[in-house]
Amino acid sequence: MVEMNQKSIFLSLLSLVLVSCHRTDEKFCSCMKKSEEVNSLTEKVWHLKATKKDSTTLKKLITSKNKMCEAYSDINGEELLKLKQDCK
């Protein structure tokens, strides 16, 4: 009985460690979503299908994205790709 209890505790701790080692960076995922919004609206503006309101919204989105993504500006490309994959 004691051996079974020890195994279950060990498996629980091991699972906890594995899950915590591969956590998704939610702030980065939010940054990616905001970047996608900016890209989508930018494309609309470039294709001359945007309204004045779209242009104003785009400026606000860019400011918001820059603040949200600031922490990731010094991260190299490989790490960014890994973070991006974790968001999927």
N, C-alpha and C positions, 0 to 999 in steps of 0.2 A: 504494500500500500504506500509506504514512504517512497519507494523507488518510482512508482507511478506518479506520485505527486511531484517529485523532483523533476521528472521528465516533462511534465506539463508546464511547470514553472520555467524550465530551460527553454522549451519551445515558445512559450509566450514571450520571454525576454528576447529570444533570437528574432522572432517575428517583429517585435517592436523596434529593434535595432535596424533591421532591414528596411522597414517602412520609413523610419526616420532618416535613413541615409539617402533615400531617393524621394524626397518631398518636392513637389512642384512649387516653384517660386511664383506665388499668386500675383505679386506686384509686377513681376516681369510679364506675366500673361496679360495683365491689365494694360501694361505698356504696349504690348503687341496688338491688342484689340484696338487701342486708341490710335496706333500707327496705321492700322488697316482702315479705320474711319477717315483719317487724314488722307490717305492714299486714294480712297474711293471718291471723296469730295474734290480732291485736287484734279483727278481725272475728269470729273464732271466740268470743273471750271476750265480746264485746258481745251475741252471739246466744245466750249462756248455754249453749253447747255445749262449753265448755272444762273441763278438769280442773284440780285444784290445781297439778299439775305444769306444765300449759300456762301458768298465771299466773306461776309461778316462771320458766319458760323465757322468757316475754315480758319480764319485768323484765331478765333477762340480755341478751336480744336488744337491748332499747332502749339499755342501757348500751354494748354493743358497737357499735351503729349510731351512737350519739352520738360515740364516739371516732373511728370510721372516717370519719364525715362532717364532723367538726369543721372541716377545712380548707376546706370548701365553704360555710360558713355566711355568708360575706360576699360571695359571688358573686351578681350580679343575675340575674333571671329569664331573660333572653334567653341569657346565657352558659350557665346551667344547662340550658336546653332544647337548646342546641347540643351540650353534653357528653352529654346523655341520648341524643340522636339518634346520636351517634358510637358509643354502646354497642351499638346494634342490629346 
